[in-house]
């Protein structure tokens, strides 16, 4: 039965204006309640007297029995329950539309470097094999971007009313206006933030790790959550966007990553000895892969051979 129609029938029943069929339906509904749940039990003769009074459509000529009071309360409560149920069913069938957050995504391939100008005129340089996302609500209340993978250099336009935030798992970097580099390749065991100008706050969750000044770098180890801070040549940290990549005593894994980003070739260590080498060199983007391999091999008097897209250093 429709909710509106049932409520009208209840109103007519209270006024004694229902026909026999409607009366039977309402009384059957009423009797479906368990009398044992009532707070006061009534004698059988009192129940009969109330029923007879209802059937005779007598209103106000007798004292109102306790059951009538409970009946009135039940009608009101039932109407409220029915209304709430109808509303719940409506909203379940017609849920409120939640507009999902949308993003503009910029990504790069091997050997590719891209430049992106944000809506606030800030600039992002994206290194090879990297991906950054900009939410649709950027610059409304807070300027926030996501560096999902790789390396990016940020030149942030100063705005004291709208902080600029970069989210890169597991860290958060926040500034007002500055320039800095973030290296966050998933294949490396660390995330590095290097400040060129201004000041940068680095945090993990709600914990502030450090404030970095120009020429300072924070290296966060993703496996155990430890970090260290040191002075570096900030110019070298972001020179990759101009074609020069500087490596300073890096492990074989990082050398291999840089080589693949530049040339699309995978370096492999031919022995544990080679794997444990540290490498310091400058790689120019326009230098052919073979010339760079000769330079890498000469550092530790090693050799190399090509096997398809793999290069073995031994």
Secondary structure, DSSP 8 states (H G I E B T S, - for coil): --HHHHHHHHHHHHHT---HHHHHHHHHHHHTS-GGGSSS---HHHHHHHHHHHHTT--SSS---HHHHHHHHHHHHHHHHHHHHHHHHHHHHS--------EEEEE--TT--EEEE-TTS-EEEE-TT-EEEEETTTTTSSEEEEEEEEEEEEE----TTS-EEEEETTEEEEESS-EEEEEE-TTSSEEEEEEEES-EEEEETTEEEEEE-TTEEEEEETTT--EEEEE--HHHHTGGGGTEEEEEEE-HHHHHHHHHHHHS-EEEESSHHHHT--EEEEEETTS-HHHHHHHHHHHTT--EEEETTEEEE-
